[in-house]
């Protein structure tokens, strides 16, 4: 399909059962200062379909809607790429809000830097709920593993994430798009782009507002899958696992040990009949761990308040960070053990999705 002469970006958004969120995303796109773009919505088997929510914007955007059987977000994006007419593809999650300067900012950056692919950070919008703001803090804070999502540059390569990323048409044709449909599919694509020697980098000024999950249970499930996905990535690319990726698992194991030691000290009175030195070691271990945990929690609270100026968000940020560490850590530990004990079966199961 021939593209209009004034078309540059093709925005591809997969959606699954999120009519309210897709409506909010499309509304934010109507305010873009840069207007040379089309929007492709790929409905990945929603029940009911979100066609009505999308159709309301047909007169305001160069908009196309496609309904496909549910295959997962990676393959839904590939379907959108196949329909795209622009020179550069932009990928958003359906629960994002896009600042009005976003496309203009990216366009100007691409003219100067000529990137094959890019990624941008995310932030919390003032309209988000307290939990959503707390989750955003956990996922972007330099005091957690999410510092890069807050727009901070770091040593080493940058790997775009699919809630906010872009790639040229030539990059899509060379990589074949997403090879996995879910669970770290964006990291798998980003790793292949680096292996091909493509020019990939962070555009810190190209941020989006990312709603993420609306309750703790959904957030835990999402983060758990991230932990699993890290091991899956490692099984394909040995470069996909670095020492920092073990931190949530170590934090989780440390907290488990701390609880067990506290339980023993409180209820297992046989310790009192043991050597005083053994009892002293257990006590020192427990109180040292509790002190470090209290200091870290206090630092989280103060930093969250300094960033948000909201006491409620600062309070909610503490469980958000602990859920982030425990969810990621448990998913990481489970798949690490599985991949070591049954590597062939693990690869077979993961390669089927």
Number of C-alpha atoms within 10 A of each C-alpha: 7 7 12 11 8 10 16 19 26 27 22 27 27 25 26 19 16 17 20 13 18 24 21 16 20 23 18 15 24 15 14 17 14 17 17 18 24 20 21 23 24 26 26 25 19 18 10 11 18 24 15 11 16 20 14 13 16 11 8 13 16 16 18 17 16 16 17 13 10 13 13 18 24 21 21 26 25 20 19 24 24 12 16 23 20 23 15 24 25 25 22 23 22 26 21 25 26 24 17 16 15 17 21 15 16 20 16 11 15 15 9 8 10 13 18 20 26 25 26 25 25 24 20 23 17 10 9 16 14 20 23 25 29 24 30 27 31 29 24 21 22 15 16 18 18 17 18 21 25 20 21 15 15 10 5 6 13 17 23 25 22 23 23 22 23 28 22 20 20 12 20 21 11 12 14 12 24 21 17 20 19 16 23 22 22 22 20 22 23 26 18 17 22 15 9 11 9 15 14 21 18 23 20 17 14 23 23 21 21 25 24 22 17 15 12 16 10 12 19 21 16 18 22 23 19 20 29 22 23 23 25 25 20 16 18 12 13 10 10 16 15 11 6 9 17 15 16 24 21 16 16 20 16 13 16 12 15 20 15 13 17 18 11 14 17 10 9 11 10 9 15 11 8 10 9 10 9 12 15 11 10 17 15 12 15 18 14 13 17 16 11 11 15 12 12 14 17 13 14 22 19 15 18 26 17 12 13 16 12 13 15 15 23 24 18 20 27 22 17 26 23 18 22 27 25 23 24 28 25 21 25 26 20 14 19 20 12 15 18 10 11 10 13 11 12 17 14 10 9 14 13 8 13
